[in-house]
Amino acid sequence: MVSLFILAPFAAALILNLLPKALTHRLAFWVAAGLALAQAALVAFHPLLFWSAYPDPLGPFFNLQFSLDGLSLVTLLSIAIVVLATLVAGRYTITEESKRFNFTNLVLITLMGMNAVAMTTDLFSLYVFLEVCAIALFILIALKKDKLALEGAFKYLILSAIATVLMLFSIALFLLLSGGVSFSVIYGALSGSGGGFLAKLAMGLFLCGLFIKAGLAPFHAWLPDAHSSAPSAASVLLSGMVTKIPGAYILMRLVTSVFPLNPQMQNLLMFVGVFSIIIGAQGAFYQHNFKRMLAYSSVSQVGYIVLALGCGTPLAFAGAAFHLFNDAISKTLLFVNACCLEKETGTVDMDKMGGLGQRMPITNFSCLVGAFSAAGLPPLAGFWSKFIIILALMQAGKPVYATVAILASILTLGYALVMQRKIFFGGLADGLQQAKEAGIGLVLLESALALVVIAVGIGFAFMYNNFMLPVGEIVF
């Protein structure tokens, strides 16, 4: 049954391109949005025991094995919410009908790829589906077809190709070492190899490939350019989930199911995590372009997840999984705010805005909620996941890392306040006299996302008890 998470978006994209164009252009958004909404409902209201009661009848036909555990459910829920928000943002910001239809098709392909990555149990399939997402993302970044869009897409293509070579070479080494590419086979071989040179080389190459695709420092140079040049609706998907998959989910899956989390691995992850936190927060502070600022913020926030993984305790893993969800929602909200601002002002340069608080009060409030959650202010969702990560670091005897995480959150609050002042406070900037809320669809979307951030923060105990389940609980 879980293979429907993969087959449904693939079938939808295929059928939509076979039916008459006039019909599919009207149906595409509703079909894609319906699939994302159905996925969110299935994951949110059906526990793991539900999935174990209905074995997947399609899995044997595709010679693939899928798994679901608490981490998979959190990731699938995050994917569904981000994809739904992306579709709504695209519907109201992409005016040309053919481009909007192409955008919907690419989002469906990305949905299929991300769902597969969240459930697959072998390294080669994980790589293949990750590349499916990468190809769709390359086209999404270049969708505007102007100079900046093509430049941003080209940078992503080059770095993604380097990551591909590293990951394929790594998979070949794993196949040589273990005779297979399933998570369990590789884990068994690595556990028994005593951490030989080839094993360390294979793990290092695969991790470097993931760091590039996730935009973690020092491999983050492509990410701000991709965000600033891509359509704002594509940036919602890019920051909301696509970079979270390799930077958060896959790393969490690898260190819990594939790679032995030895002291060397822990030190590497914690160094990359804290380096990304610092570089991302510092880079965001000096940006004038709203989307570039959010891109650097994404680098910083994914760094918290990697830092928690390096900590290696069960509490740190729970904090990392919770922060994956929280940052996905808050970044989605902030990029939807960017869509609204760009639609009404024609720019994402914060120096050209100002005084929009009274003209766009809902956007102002929701942007404040997203930024304060990213900074970790209570009682919003981001506070709890950061609190858990910092608490785990202190309990593990890592006070220096915990201190850096706290100081970076203060820096995050600083650039969030600067952003609010530049965009929403002061006198109304020249040329913005006609600015208003960006339409009922986008207003409802940003309001709903802000309510999710607030509700998850207030209902933290329910979210933690029902979704932060142990990894590896059920396998099909």
N, C-alpha and C positions, 0 to 999 in steps of 0.2 A: 504493500500500500504506500510506503514512503516514496517509492519511485515516481508516484504521481506528482510529487513536488518538482521533479525534473521533466517528466513527460508532458505535463499540462502546459507549461509555458512554451515548450518546444512545439507542441501540436498547435497551440494558439497562433504562434508566429507563422507556422507553415500554412495553416488554413487561411489566415488573414491575407496572405500573399497569393492565394489561389482564387479567391472569390473576386467578383467584379470590383474594380477600384472605387467606384462611387459608394458602394455599400461598405467596404472595409474601412474607408476613411472615416465613416460615421461610427463604426462599431469598435474600432481598434482601441480607443481609450477605455471604453466601458468593459471590454473583454479583459484587458490587462489589469485595470483597476479591480475588477471582480475577482480575478485570480489572486492578486495581492491581498485583498480583503479576506478572501476565503482562507488563505494560508495563515494570516494573522489570527483568525478566529479558531482554526483547527489547532494551532499551537497553543494559544492562550487558554483554551477551555478544555483541552484533552490532555491528561497527564500521560506519563510514560507507559503506564499500565494499559492504556487504551491502544497504543501502538503495538504493544506486545501481543494483544489479543487478536490482532489482524495481521498475520504474516503477509509479507509482500509477494503477491502472485506474479509480478512482472520481473522481479530481480533475476531469476534463473535464465530468462530469455536474453538478458543483456550481460550475463556472466560478470555481474558486479555485486559486491556485497556492501550494504549500507548499514549504518549504525545510528542510533539515537540515544543521547543521554542528556543530562541537564544542560551541558554546554551547547549541544546541538540545538536544543529547543530555544535557548536564549538567542542564539545566532539566527535561527530561522525566523523568530519573532521580530528581531531587529531588521532583518532583510525585508520582510513583508512591509513593515511600517515605512522604511526608507523608500522602497520602491513605490509604494502608494503615494507618498509625498512627492516623489520625483515626477510621477505621471501627472499629478494635479498641477505642479509647477510648470511642466512642459505644456500642458493644455492652455494655460493662461498667459504664457510668455512667448511661445513660438507661434507666430502669426501665420506663417505659410503652411497650408494644409499638407502638402507633400512632405515637407520637412518634419512636421509634427507626426505624420504617419511613420516616417523612417525612424524618428526618435523613439516612438512606442515600440517598434520592432526591436531596436537595439536594447531597450530596457528589458523586454521579454527575454532576449538571449542572455543578458546579464543576470536576470533572475534565475534562469535555468542553471547557469554556470555557478553562481554563488550557492544555490541550494545544493547542488551536487558536491561542491567543496565541503559544505557543512556536514555531509552525511557519508562520504566515501571513506573506505578503510584501507586503501592502498595508495602508495606514494605516486605511482605513475598516473593513475586516474585523477588524483588530486592535481597533479601538474597539468594534465590535459584540460581539465575544467577551469583551472586558473588561467590558462592561455585563452580559452573561450572568452572569459571576462576581459582579458587584456585586449583582444582584437576589437570587441565591441566598444571598449573604452577609448581606444585609439580613434575610432570613427566618431564617437561622441565628442571628443575634444576638438576634432577638426570640422565639426558640423557647420560652423559659420563660414568656412572656406575662405576666410581672409588671411592676411599675412601672419598675424599673431596666433591665430588658431592653428594654422599649419605648422608654425614654428614650435608651438607647445606640443602638438601631437608628434612632431618629428623627434623632439627631445625625449618624449616618453617612449617612442618606438625604439630608439637607439638603446636607452638604458634597459628597457624591457627585454630587448634582444640579448644584451649581456647577461641579464638575470636568467634568461632561458638557457643559454649555454651552460652557465654554472649549475643550474638545477638538473639539466639533462646529464651532464658529466657526473654529478653527484648520484643520480639514480643508477647510472651504469656501474659506479663503484659499489653501491649497495647491492645491486644484483650479483656482482662478482663475489661480494663478501658473504651474502646470505642465501643466494639461489632463488630469491623471490623479492617482491616489492610490497607485500602486504605489511601493514603496521606490526602485526604480531610476529611475523617472520624476521623482520628487520630488528625489532626490539630484542628478540631472542639471540640473534647473531651479535648484536652490539653488546649485550649483557655478558656474553661468553667470550668476546674477543679481547677483553681486558683493555679496551680503548687503544687499539693499535693505531699505527700511523694512517693507514688507509681509512679506517673508521673515522678518525678525527678529521681527515681531509674531506671525506664525504659529507660529514655533518657541517663542517665549516663552509663548504661550497653551497650547500642547500640553504643554510642560514643567510649567507650573503645575498643569494638570489631573492630570498624573502625580504630582506632589509631594503633592497632596491625597489621591489614592487610595492612595499608599504610606504616608501618615502621616509624611512627612518634616517636620522643623521648618522654618518655624513653622506648618505646617499639620497638626500632629499631635494637636490637642486631642481629636479624636473617638476616637483609638485606645485610650487607657487605659480610657475608659468602655465601649467596645465589648468589650474583653477582660474587664473585671471583671463585666459584666452577662450576657455570653453563657455558654451551657453550656461547661464546661471542655473537652469534646470539640470543640466548635466553635472554641474558642480555639486548639487544636492546629493546625487548618487555617488559621485567620486569620493567626497569627504565623508558622507554619511555611512557608507558601507564598503565600497570597493577597496579602499586602503585599509580598512579594518580587517578584512578577510585575511590577507597575508600577514599583516602586522600584529594582529591580535588572535584571531581564531586559530589559524594554522600553527602559529607558534605555541599556543596553548595546547593544541592537539598533539603536536610533536613532543613537547617536553613532558606530557602526561602519558603518552601511548607509544612513542617511538624512540626518542633519544633519551638515554639515561641522564638524569639531571645531576651530574657530578659537580664538584666544586669549580672546575674550569668552565663548565657550561654556565653555572650560576654567575660567576664573575663576568663572563662575556655579556650575558643578557643584562645584568645590572649596569654595567658600564655603558652599553648601547642605550639602555633605557634612560639613565640619568643624563647622558650626553644629548639625547634627543629632547628631553625635557628642557634643558638649559638653552640649547640652540633654537628650538622652536619658540619658546617664550620670549627670548631676546629678539629673534627675528620679527615676531609679531608686533613687538612694541614700537618698532621704527617704520611700520608700513603706513602708507596713505591710501592704498587701494584696499577696500573693505574685503574683497575676496582673497587677496594675497595675505592679509592679516589672518583670516580664518584658516588659510592653508597652513601657515606657520603654526597656528594654534593646534591644528590637527597633528602635526609632527610632535608637538609637546605632549598632547594628551595620549597619543598612542605610546609615547615613552613611559607614561605611568603604568600602562598595562605590561610592557616588557620588563620594567623594573620589578613589578610584582611577581612576574613569572620567575625572574632570577632569584627572588627571595625564597621561593620554593615551598613555603608552608601551605597547608590547606586553607588557612584564613587568607593568605595572599592570593591563592588561586581564585577563591570566591570573590575577593575584591577586584581582581582582574576581569573576571566574567561580568561582574556587575558594572564595572566601568566601561566595558565594551558596549553594553546596552545604553548606558547613560550618555556616553559621548556620541554614540550614533544618533540618538534622538536630539540632543542639544545642538550638535553640528548641523543636523538636518534642519532644525528650526532656524538657526542663524543663516543658513544659505537660502532658505525660503524668504527670510527677511531681506537678504540681498536681492532676490528676485523682485520683491515688491519695490524696493528702493530703486533698482535699475529701471523697472518698468515706468515708474513715476518721474524720475529725475533724468533718466537717460545716461547715468554714469554710476560708477561704483567708487569714484574718487571721493574720499571723505572730506577733503579740503574744499570741494565744490558743493558740499551739502551744508546743512545748518538750519536750525529752527524748525525741523520737521515734526517735533513732538506734538504740537497742537494739530498739525495737518494730518498726521498719521498716528493717532494715539494707540491703536491696537498693535501696530508694528513696533512702536516705541516700547510698549509694555512687554510684548513677547520677546523682543530682542534683549531686553533687560533680563528676562527670565533665563534665556539661553546662555547669555554671557555670564551671569552670576552662577549658574549651575556649572559651567565650565571652570569657573574660578573656585568652586567648592564652597559656596556660601550656604549655610543652613537656612531653611529646611529643605532646600531643593535637592534633586536626585544626585547631582554630582558631588555634593558634600559627603554623602554616605559612602560612596565607593572610594573616594579619596581618603576618607577617615579610616576605612577598613584597611586600605593599602598601607597607610602610614602606621596604623596600629600594628599591622603584621610586621613591618620593618622594625619597629621598636621591640616587639617581642622576640624577633630573630636576632637581636643584637646588632642592628644596622642603623645606629642613630644618625650617622653622617648622611646616609641616603635619605632618611626620613626628614632631616633638616632641609636638604636641598629640595625635596618634594614640597615642603611647606613654603619655602621662600619662593619657589616657582609659582605656586598658587597665588601668592601675594602679587607677584609680577603680572600674572594673568588678570587679577582684579584691576591692576593699574591700567593695562591697555584696554580692558573692557570699559573702564570709566572714561578713558580718553576717547574711545570710539563713540560712546553715548553722547559725550559733550559735543564732539565734532558734528555728529549727524542730527541729533535731536534737540540740542539746547541752543540758546542764543537767538539772535535775530534771523529771520528767514533769508536764506541766500538768494542772490539775484537769479532770476529766471525760474524760480520754483514757486511762483505765486499760484500756479494751477495744480500744484501737487495735492494729492488726496490719497485715501486708502486705495489699494491696487485692485479692487474688485472683490465681490463676495466670495468667490472660490478661494483666492489666496488668503483672504482675511479669515475665513473659516479654517483653512489649513493651519495657519500659524497659531490661531487660537487653540485648536485641538492639540497641536504639538506642545504648546506652552502648558496646557492643562495636564498632559501626560507627564511632563517634567515635574510639575508641582505635585501631582497625585502620587507618582512613584516616590518622591521625597517624603511626603506625609505618610504614605503606606509602605514605608521601607521594610517593615517587619514582614508583611505579607509577601512582598516581592522576594525577599531573601529566603524565606522558608519554603516558598513554592517553586522557585525557579533556580536557585543556586544549589542544585543537586550535585552529588559526586559525579565525576567524569567516569565514563565507562560502565554505566549501570545496565544498559540494555543493548544488545547487539542482535541484528537480524541476519 
